[in-house]
């Protein structure tokens, strides 16, 4: 394990690569961590599958094969063992999963995490090396609910607070709000001039933010059933690749214009911080406790910044470790002792990091 530390003006971050999750046959667009026990990692891939992984062992626990196109995003229900995936097949699927975590390894093995350490595999599996064959992992083929009505690729989807509704974002320039139980379309959110790239919901309020190639992101407010207000943010000069809520009243947006901007929901006219970088920024995430922004870049780097725009670290990257192609997404999981940040990319792997 290579440990890198970076001195910044305010803090020092120690970043180590802990685990690699290999098994997808094409690039990984998106990942997220379950919000219920057992805590597992979910990945969404251009190979038309979504996979669930044991964070500690790196073993595939479940493969979802219900989509007919690239799986572009994955998000987990706030309280139930249910996943939401968005796909190039113009649908979003909701599917229930049951996973059995592998037997925990002895503590000594976890602290060293050697790459070859597959304690709970049979000898037959060991011979396969890192990339798992199709038979190592149980498969799920049928969703419990299919959400239709988009006329183009569904690029992202997320659960509204409470998990009774979901929002989807599509290349047809609309975002759709659905009722989960009936799978009916409740609202179609129109106004973006070009394809949507992402959507995100507020952790505890009925707010949605959508991002688009039209260089804007929009804040949709469903708190009052009689008024659905929308705010348009015009702070970027190229595609907005994602905009996410933080705990509190901030939105953080990332763009192909190589900047990340931090906004205050109460005053959205101009950003309170701007981070300028040397490469397009993909799906960002912000840690809940420390409010650290993880920036996955087209140039294979992952950088960490605080909310005031101070750079804290760059994740270690060399020929031997780190991403070898563009990094598509980052996701924090602060409750996990082993890995608290995950990234994925077009090198077909997800990586678990420990950021201290």
C-alpha positions as CSV (number, residue, x, y, z in Angstrom):
1,X,0.0,0.0,0.0
2,X,1.3,3.4,-0.9
3,X,0.4,6.2,1.4
4,X,0.5,9.8,0.2
5,X,0.1,12.8,2.3
6,X,-0.5,16.3,0.9
7,X,0.1,19.4,2.9
8,X,-2.6,22.0,2.3
9,X,-3.1,25.4,4.0
10,X,-5.7,24.0,6.5
11,X,-5.4,20.3,6.8
12,X,-3.4,17.2,5.9
13,X,-5.2,14.3,4.3
14,X,-3.7,10.8,4.2
15,X,-5.1,8.8,1.3
16,X,-4.6,5.1,0.7
17,X,-5.9,2.7,-1.9
18,X,-7.5,-0.2,0.0
19,X,-9.5,-2.3,-2.4
20,X,-10.1,-2.8,-6.1
21,X,-13.4,-4.2,-7.4
22,X,-12.9,-5.9,-10.7
23,X,-15.4,-7.9,-12.7
24,X,-17.3,-5.5,-15.0
25,X,-16.7,-6.0,-18.7
26,X,-17.0,-2.3,-19.7
27,X,-16.6,1.1,-18.1
28,X,-18.4,1.9,-14.8
29,X,-20.4,5.1,-15.0
30,X,-21.7,5.3,-11.4
31,X,-21.5,3.9,-7.9
32,X,-23.1,4.3,-4.6
33,X,-23.2,2.6,-1.2
34,X,-26.3,1.1,0.4
35,X,-28.0,3.2,3.1
36,X,-29.2,0.1,5.1
37,X,-27.5,-3.0,6.5
38,X,-25.7,-4.9,5.1
39,X,-23.6,-2.1,3.8
40,X,-22.5,-3.0,0.3
41,X,-21.2,-1.2,-2.8
42,X,-23.3,-0.9,-6.0
43,X,-21.8,-0.2,-9.4
44,X,-23.6,0.7,-12.8
45,X,-21.8,-0.2,-16.0
46,X,-21.8,0.2,-19.7
47,X,-21.7,-3.6,-19.9
48,X,-25.5,-3.5,-19.3
49,X,-25.2,-4.8,-15.7
50,X,-25.2,-3.4,-12.2
51,X,-23.3,-5.2,-9.5
52,X,-23.3,-5.4,-5.7
53,X,-20.0,-5.9,-3.9
54,X,-18.7,-6.8,-0.5
55,X,-16.7,-3.7,0.5
56,X,-14.3,-5.7,2.7
57,X,-13.5,-8.6,0.5
58,X,-14.0,-7.1,-3.0
59,X,-16.2,-10.1,-3.9
60,X,-19.3,-9.7,-6.2
61,X,-22.5,-10.5,-4.2
62,X,-25.1,-10.0,-6.9
63,X,-25.3,-9.1,-10.6
64,X,-28.4,-7.3,-11.9
65,X,-29.1,-8.3,-15.6
66,X,-32.5,-6.7,-16.1
67,X,-31.5,-3.8,-18.4
68,X,-31.2,-3.9,-22.2
69,X,-28.7,-1.1,-22.4
70,X,-25.9,0.6,-20.5
71,X,-26.7,1.0,-16.8
72,X,-25.9,4.7,-16.1
73,X,-26.7,5.2,-12.5
74,X,-27.5,3.3,-9.2
75,X,-29.0,4.6,-6.0
76,X,-30.3,2.8,-2.9
77,X,-33.6,3.2,-1.1
78,X,-33.2,5.1,2.2
79,X,-34.6,2.3,4.4
80,X,-35.2,-0.9,2.4
81,X,-33.0,-3.3,0.5
82,X,-34.1,-1.9,-2.9
83,X,-32.0,-0.4,-5.7
84,X,-32.9,2.1,-8.5
85,X,-31.0,1.9,-11.8
86,X,-31.3,4.1,-14.9
87,X,-30.4,2.8,-18.3
88,X,-29.8,3.6,-21.9
89,X,-32.8,1.3,-22.7
90,X,-35.0,4.4,-21.8
91,X,-36.2,2.9,-18.5
92,X,-35.4,3.0,-14.9
93,X,-35.7,-0.2,-12.8
94,X,-36.5,-0.7,-9.2
95,X,-35.3,-4.1,-7.8
96,X,-35.2,-5.7,-4.5
97,X,-32.0,-7.5,-3.5
98,X,-30.9,-10.0,-0.9
99,X,-27.2,-10.4,-0.3
100,X,-25.2,-12.6,2.0
101,X,-22.0,-11.0,3.1
102,X,-18.9,-13.3,3.0
103,X,-17.7,-14.5,6.4
104,X,-15.5,-11.9,8.0
105,X,-11.8,-12.4,7.6
106,X,-9.4,-12.5,10.6
107,X,-8.4,-9.0,11.7
108,X,-4.8,-9.5,10.6
109,X,-5.8,-10.0,7.0
110,X,-8.0,-6.9,6.9
111,X,-5.2,-4.6,8.2
112,X,-2.8,-5.8,5.5
113,X,-5.3,-6.2,2.7
114,X,-3.0,-7.9,0.3
115,X,-4.4,-7.8,-3.3
116,X,-4.3,-11.6,-3.6
117,X,-6.2,-12.2,-0.4
118,X,-9.3,-14.2,-1.3
119,X,-9.7,-16.2,1.9
120,X,-13.3,-17.2,1.3
121,X,-13.0,-18.3,-2.3
122,X,-12.7,-22.0,-3.2
123,X,-9.6,-23.1,-5.0
124,X,-11.5,-23.2,-8.3
125,X,-12.5,-19.5,-7.9
126,X,-8.9,-18.6,-7.1
127,X,-7.7,-19.8,-10.4
128,X,-9.9,-17.3,-12.2
129,X,-7.7,-14.4,-10.9
130,X,-9.2,-11.0,-10.3
131,X,-11.9,-10.8,-13.0
132,X,-14.7,-13.0,-11.9
133,X,-16.5,-15.3,-14.3
134,X,-20.2,-15.0,-14.8
135,X,-21.0,-18.0,-12.5
136,X,-19.3,-16.7,-9.3
137,X,-22.1,-14.3,-8.6
138,X,-25.9,-14.8,-8.2
139,X,-27.9,-13.1,-10.9
140,X,-31.1,-11.1,-10.7
141,X,-32.9,-10.7,-14.0
142,X,-36.4,-9.2,-13.3
143,X,-37.1,-5.8,-11.7
144,X,-40.0,-5.3,-9.3
145,X,-41.0,-2.1,-11.1
146,X,-40.1,-0.6,-14.5
147,X,-40.5,3.1,-15.0
148,X,-41.2,4.1,-18.6
149,X,-42.2,7.3,-20.5
150,X,-38.8,8.8,-21.4
151,X,-38.1,9.1,-25.1
152,X,-34.4,8.9,-24.7
153,X,-31.5,7.5,-22.6
154,X,-32.2,7.7,-18.8
155,X,-28.9,8.9,-17.5
156,X,-29.6,9.1,-13.8
157,X,-32.3,8.5,-11.1
158,X,-32.6,9.1,-7.4
159,X,-35.1,8.5,-4.5
160,X,-37.0,11.4,-3.0
161,X,-36.9,11.7,0.8
162,X,-39.0,8.8,2.3
163,X,-38.4,6.6,-0.7
164,X,-42.0,6.7,-2.0
165,X,-41.2,8.7,-5.2
166,X,-38.2,8.7,-7.6
167,X,-36.9,11.2,-10.1
168,X,-35.3,10.3,-13.4
169,X,-33.2,12.4,-15.7
170,X,-33.1,11.8,-19.5
171,X,-31.5,12.8,-22.7
172,X,-35.0,13.7,-23.9
173,X,-34.4,16.9,-21.9
174,X,-37.0,16.1,-19.2
175,X,-36.8,14.9,-15.6
176,X,-39.7,12.7,-14.5
177,X,-41.2,12.3,-11.0
178,X,-42.7,8.9,-10.4
179,X,-44.8,7.3,-7.7
180,X,-43.0,4.1,-6.8
181,X,-46.0,2.0,-5.7
182,X,-48.1,2.7,-8.8
183,X,-45.1,3.4,-11.1
184,X,-47.2,6.3,-12.5
185,X,-45.7,9.5,-13.8
186,X,-46.6,12.3,-11.3
187,X,-44.8,15.3,-13.0
188,X,-42.6,15.8,-16.0
189,X,-40.1,18.6,-15.3
190,X,-39.3,20.4,-18.5
191,X,-37.3,23.5,-19.3
192,X,-33.7,22.4,-19.9
193,X,-32.7,23.2,-23.5
194,X,-30.4,20.1,-23.9
195,X,-29.8,16.6,-22.6
196,X,-29.8,16.1,-18.9
197,X,-26.7,14.6,-17.4
198,X,-27.6,14.0,-13.7
199,X,-30.2,14.5,-11.0
200,X,-29.9,14.6,-7.2
201,X,-32.4,14.8,-4.3
202,X,-32.1,16.6,-1.0
203,X,-31.5,14.2,1.9
204,X,-34.4,15.5,4.0
205,X,-36.5,17.9,1.9
206,X,-38.6,17.5,-1.2
207,X,-36.0,19.3,-3.4
208,X,-34.5,18.0,-6.7
209,X,-31.6,19.4,-8.7
210,X,-31.0,18.5,-12.3
211,X,-27.9,19.1,-14.5
212,X,-27.7,19.5,-18.2
213,X,-25.6,20.0,-21.3
214,X,-27.3,23.4,-21.6
215,X,-24.7,24.7,-19.1
216,X,-27.3,25.2,-16.3
217,X,-28.6,23.2,-13.4
218,X,-32.1,23.7,-12.0
219,X,-33.5,23.5,-8.5
220,X,-37.1,22.1,-8.4
221,X,-39.1,22.6,-5.2
222,X,-41.9,20.1,-4.3
223,X,-42.2,21.1,-0.6
224,X,-45.5,23.0,-1.2
225,X,-47.9,20.7,-3.2
226,X,-49.6,23.7,-4.8
227,X,-46.5,25.5,-6.0
228,X,-43.7,23.8,-7.9
229,X,-41.1,26.5,-8.2
230,X,-37.9,26.2,-10.3
231,X,-34.7,28.1,-10.1
232,X,-32.1,28.2,-12.9
233,X,-28.4,28.5,-12.2
234,X,-26.2,29.8,-14.9
235,X,-22.7,29.7,-13.4
236,X,-21.0,27.4,-15.9
237,X,-19.8,27.7,-19.5
238,X,-20.0,24.1,-20.5
239,X,-22.0,20.9,-19.7
240,X,-22.9,20.6,-16.0
241,X,-22.0,17.0,-15.2
242,X,-23.6,16.9,-11.8
243,X,-25.0,19.1,-9.0
244,X,-25.4,17.6,-5.5
245,X,-26.9,18.7,-2.2
246,X,-24.9,18.9,0.9
247,X,-26.3,18.5,4.4
248,X,-27.2,22.0,5.2
249,X,-28.2,24.5,2.5
250,X,-25.5,24.2,-0.2
251,X,-25.4,22.8,-3.7
252,X,-22.1,21.9,-5.3
253,X,-21.9,21.7,-9.1
254,X,-19.3,20.3,-11.4
255,X,-18.8,20.9,-15.1
256,X,-16.9,20.1,-18.3
257,X,-15.7,23.7,-18.0
258,X,-13.2,22.3,-15.5
259,X,-14.7,24.1,-12.5
260,X,-16.6,23.1,-9.4
261,X,-18.8,25.8,-7.7
262,X,-20.3,25.9,-4.3
263,X,-23.7,27.6,-3.9
264,X,-25.9,28.7,-1.0
265,X,-29.5,27.7,-1.5
266,X,-30.7,31.0,0.1
267,X,-28.7,33.1,-2.4
268,X,-28.2,31.4,-5.7
269,X,-27.2,34.4,-7.7
270,X,-23.5,33.8,-7.5
271,X,-21.4,31.0,-6.1
272,X,-19.7,31.3,-2.6
273,X,-16.7,29.4,-3.9
274,X,-15.2,28.4,-7.3
275,X,-12.6,25.6,-7.7
276,X,-10.7,25.9,-11.0
277,X,-9.0,22.7,-12.2
278,X,-7.1,21.4,-15.3
279,X,-9.6,18.8,-16.4
280,X,-13.3,18.2,-16.9
281,X,-15.1,17.2,-13.7
282,X,-17.5,14.2,-13.6
283,X,-19.9,13.0,-10.9
284,X,-18.8,14.7,-7.7
285,X,-19.8,13.8,-4.1
286,X,-19.6,15.6,-0.8
287,X,-18.9,13.9,2.5
288,X,-21.5,14.5,5.1
289,X,-19.4,15.0,8.2
290,X,-16.4,16.8,6.9
291,X,-17.9,18.3,3.8
292,X,-15.1,17.3,1.6
293,X,-15.8,17.4,-2.2
294,X,-14.3,14.5,-4.2
295,X,-13.7,15.5,-7.9
296,X,-13.3,12.7,-10.4
297,X,-11.6,13.9,-13.5
298,X,-11.4,13.1,-17.2
299,X,-7.6,13.0,-16.8
300,X,-7.7,10.0,-14.4
301,X,-7.1,12.1,-11.3
302,X,-9.3,12.4,-8.2
303,X,-8.8,15.5,-6.1
304,X,-10.3,16.5,-2.8
305,X,-11.3,20.0,-1.8
306,X,-13.0,21.6,1.1
307,X,-16.2,23.8,0.8
308,X,-14.2,27.0,0.6
309,X,-12.2,25.7,-2.4
310,X,-8.9,24.8,-0.6
311,X,-7.3,21.7,-2.1
312,X,-6.8,19.0,0.5
313,X,-5.3,16.1,-1.5
314,X,-4.9,14.3,-4.8
315,X,-5.4,10.6,-4.6
316,X,-2.3,8.6,-5.3
317,X,-2.0,7.5,-9.0
318,X,0.8,5.5,-10.6
319,X,1.3,2.7,-13.1
320,X,0.7,0.3,-10.3
321,X,-2.4,1.9,-8.7
322,X,-5.2,4.3,-9.2
323,X,-7.4,4.7,-12.3
324,X,-6.0,4.1,-15.7
325,X,-8.8,5.8,-17.7
326,X,-11.2,8.7,-17.0
327,X,-12.8,8.6,-13.6
328,X,-16.6,8.9,-13.8
329,X,-17.9,9.1,-10.3
330,X,-17.1,9.4,-6.6
331,X,-19.1,8.3,-3.6
332,X,-18.4,8.8,0.1
333,X,-19.3,6.3,2.8
334,X,-18.1,7.8,6.0
335,X,-19.5,5.1,8.3
336,X,-17.3,2.4,6.8
337,X,-14.1,1.8,8.7
338,X,-12.3,0.1,5.8
339,X,-13.0,2.4,2.9
340,X,-14.7,5.8,3.2
341,X,-14.5,6.9,-0.5
342,X,-15.2,5.0,-3.6
343,X,-14.4,5.9,-7.2
344,X,-15.0,4.2,-10.6
345,X,-14.1,4.8,-14.2
346,X,-13.6,3.6,-17.7
347,X,-10.8,1.2,-16.7
348,X,-13.7,-1.1,-15.7
349,X,-12.8,-1.0,-12.0
350,X,-14.1,0.6,-8.8
351,X,-11.6,1.5,-6.1
352,X,-12.1,1.8,-2.4
353,X,-10.0,4.4,-0.6
354,X,-9.3,5.3,3.0
355,X,-9.1,9.1,3.5
356,X,-8.0,10.2,6.9
